[in-house]
Amino acid sequence: MRAFIQSKGGIPRGTSSYAAWMGFNHMGVETVLYKANDELTKCEREDVVVGGLGVAWFRLQALGINPRKIDYPEELTGFLGRKVWRSTINHVSNERDSWPLFVKPVDEKRFVGRVVRGIKDLIGAGCSGDDAPVICSEVVEFSGEHRCFVRYGKIPDVRHYRGDWAVCRSHTRSSSPGPVAGLHLSACFSNRKGLVTLFAASPEAAARVLECLHR
């Protein structure tokens, strides 16, 4: 087994890649630095690949795995803390009465999610006249965010990501079942409505994250 670590300028790219590089080296695992996805063709199935979300999707597809994109599961709407709906970028640009609102593309590669308050915020969101599908939501001011890691129904780690680390509060537990092998979940908190769960694959996993954060 080898560990392929995403790099830039001959060194691991970012603190997460560097931490992984150091950890694998300490465990005696051979590490290979790579810059582009096409270099991952050297990987064997048992190799570990460290990189961003795009790298993860690329590697899974190379292994013949096409996981379902999660976005906002219906079972977790009670935790969202704001209205979320689907639209298109052209509709958003024409419905100025709906501004301000947060917009992100369904296809994550199209543009970076942003708050649209005026016409200038839409610059770069179009794509050659294509009316791209987007996910919209009410604007929420986040007080803090925690990154949670769920593996086979258990939480091996919860890390403060940004903002106030002490803002977590008690929340209602979801009773809907839902097994999950592994996921990365962001639990955000706002001054207005409390918890905002951005990414999750099962209500059970989300409920366990809430319990962990509330301790």
N, C-alpha and C positions, 0 to 999 in steps of 0.2 A: 504494500500500500504506500502511495505517495500522497503528499498534500500540495495541490496547486493553489498558489496564493496570488491574487490579483495585485499587480504592481504598476508603478509609474516612475519613470526615471531610474529604473534599476533597484528600487526599494519598494517594500510593501505599500500599497495604496491606502492611506488612512490608518487611524489607530486600531480599528477592528482587525484589519488585515495584518498589521504589525503584531498585535497580540496573538493572533492565530499562528503566525510565522514563528514567533518566539516559543509558544507552547508546543508546537509540533517538533521544533528543534530540540527542546528540552526532553521530549519523550523519545527522541532518537528516530523520528520519522523523517524520511527524505522529503525535502521541500523543493518545489519548482516554482519560480516566479514566471508569470505570464502577463502580457499586456492586452491581448485581444482574444475574443472568443474562439477564433479559428485555431488558436494554439492549443485548445483543449481537445483537439482530435487525437492527441497523444495519450489521453486519459484512458485508463482501464476502468471497468465498472466499479471496482472496489476502491478507487482513488477518491480522496476528499477534495472538493473544489470550494475555495473561499472567494467570495465576490459579492457584488451587489445583486439586486433583484433581477436585472436583465440577465446576468450570468446564470443565476439559479434557474430561470425559465429555459435558457438555452441548453443548459446541461441536462435538465429533466427531459426535454424534448429529444435530445440526442440519445437518451436512454430508452426512448419510446414511451415516456410517461407524459401525459397531457392533463395536468391537474386542473380542476375547475377553478376559475377565478371567483373569489369569495365576495369582495366588495362589502355589501351590507346585507347579511342574511335576514330574512323576514323574522326569524325567531328572536333577533336581537334588537328589533325596533324600539322596544321599551327602554333600552339603554342608550339610545342615540342622543337624546336630549335636544333634538331639533328636527325640523322637517327635512326629509331627503327625497328627491324625485329625479327622474330621468328626463332628459330633453335633448336638444341638438344645439350646436354652437350658433347656428343661424337664428334659431328661435330666441336664444339668450340675447344675442346682439340686437334683435328687434323689439324685445319686451323690456324696454328701459324702466318701466314701472316696477319691475321685479328687482332692480338693483337697490342696494348692494346684495350680492349673493356669492357664495363660494362655488367655483366651477372646476371640475377636473375631468379629463377625458376618460372614456371607457377603455380605450386603448392607451395605456400609460405612456407610450412612446411619442404621442402626438405633441403634447406640450405639458409644461409644468402647471399643476393646479394653482389657482390664484383666486383672490377676491376681486370681483368685478364691481367697481364703483363708478367707472366712467369708460368712455369709448377707448381711451388709451390702454386700458387694462386688457383689451381684447387683441392687442397687437401680438402677432405670433401664434394666436390660437387657431387661426384658419389653416387650411391645407389644400391649396390649389383648387379652391371652389368646392371642395367636398364638405358636405354638411355633417360634420363628425358628431356621433352620439356622445353625450356628456352626462355626468352626474352632478346635480346641483344640490345645494343645501343652504339653509339659513346661516348667516354669519354668526360665529360664536367666538368669544374671546377666551382662549384657553389659559387657565392659571397654571397648569402643570401637566406633564405627560410621563407615563411609565411604560417601559417596554417589557412585555411579559412573554415568556417562552413556555409553551405547553408541549409535552411529549407523552403520548399514550395516556392522556387524562391527568397527568401530574405536572406541576410547575417546578422545574428545576431551578429557575432563577427569575427574579423580577428586578429590573434596574430603572432607576430614575433617569429620564432622558433629558428633560428640560423643564424650566419653570419651577414653581414651588413644590418641593418634594413632600410637603406635609399637608397638602390640600385634600387628600382622599378622605371620603366620608362613608357612612354606611349606606347601603343600597339594597333594593329588593332583589331577591334571588329568583332566577328563572327556574321553573320546574321542568322545562322541556328537555328530554334526553338527546344525546347526540355524541357518539364516539368520535374521537379525533386522534390521528397518529402523531401529528406534530404541526405546530403553527407558531407564527410570531404575531403577537397581539399587542396593539397599542391602546392603553387605557388613558384617556385624557379627561381632565376635569375643568369645568368652567364655573365662573362665579354665578352664572345665571341659573343653570339647571343641574349642576352636579356632573355625574359621569357621562362621558362620551366615548363609546367604544368604536374605534375606527376599523380594526381588522380582527375578525374572529371566525372560527369555523364551526363552533358548536356552543349552544347556550350553556351546556354543562361546564365547558372549559371557561367560558366567560364568568360564570358564577363562582368558580373556584379562584379565578384571578381576583374577583372582587373581595372574596374572603381573605385572600393572602394580603392584598393591599390594605385592608382595614385593620390588620393586626398591629 
